[in-house]
């Protein structure tokens, strides 16, 4: 039970990171209309999106591990 709560928590946090990274890209896109921003700012937002996908992948792997362990005979 505790592990399934952990899976949902990791998945939700990964989704929040992805949405936050996309929101950061939108803000940067609007800023480039006025000034020229360095590429490292874009790298930070893309890194945040990739971190969210990594957390989502960890959550799915943990979910699959729970599914395997639930179906293994004692």
Secondary structure, DSSP 8 states (H G I E B T S, - for coil): -HHHHHHHHHHHHHHHHHHHHHHHHHHHHHHTTTS---HHHHHHHHHHHHHHHHHHHHHHHHHHHHHHHHHS--
